[in-house]
């Protein structure tokens, strides 16, 4: 395992009304919480054999025991800290670089079928021609961001209005303006809305992800046919 690389994953405790709130509007709070729980397990399964150290940054703080009981004690847990998403990401990178990692990549838990090759490519680019790497989400945000220790730019998390469709552009423009060489991965789609969920069901047909916890949950809830 490469001790110079750190993969940061942001996770929340799957509590009704606290996760996947837009999906909860169309499918109900309990459904959304159960779906997000499946997302987390699928994300962790997808990164289990990667060549990096793993750090799980969790929230909210009062659910630490429940998160540890849910996911197990084999992970290195860290608390997300900060008033908004940008500050929490900035502090997560800072914490990992303070441990001595040479490169760090951060993902969330909203893309349960994210190909592991994207993470591999992100680290490869950081070890090659790039100072930073970003994975565009189809909603105008990003599903992945990474830096090298010596080219980390905390200001990248200060400007964007989180949740807006301009986050990707604002972040990329800032990185380029500060002289960073930015690698850009292929786009992927977060699962935040009913339309996103329908797309996930469609693109998962006939793929290994059809056997995931997420798809099993959706079949159980009647969201997709049992043959998917």
Secondary structure, 3 states (H helix, E strand, C coil): CCCCEEEEEEEECCCCCCCCHHHHHHHCHHHHHHHHHHHHHHHHHHCCCCCCEEEEEEECHHHHHHHHHHHCCCCEEEECCCCCHHHHHHHHHHHHHHCCCCEEEEECCCCCCCCHHHHHHHHHHHCCCCCEEEEEECCCCEEEEEEEHHHCCHHHHCCCCCCCCCHHHHHHHHHHHCCCCEEEEEEECCCCCHHHHHHHHHHHCCCHHHHCHHHHHHHHCCCCCCCC
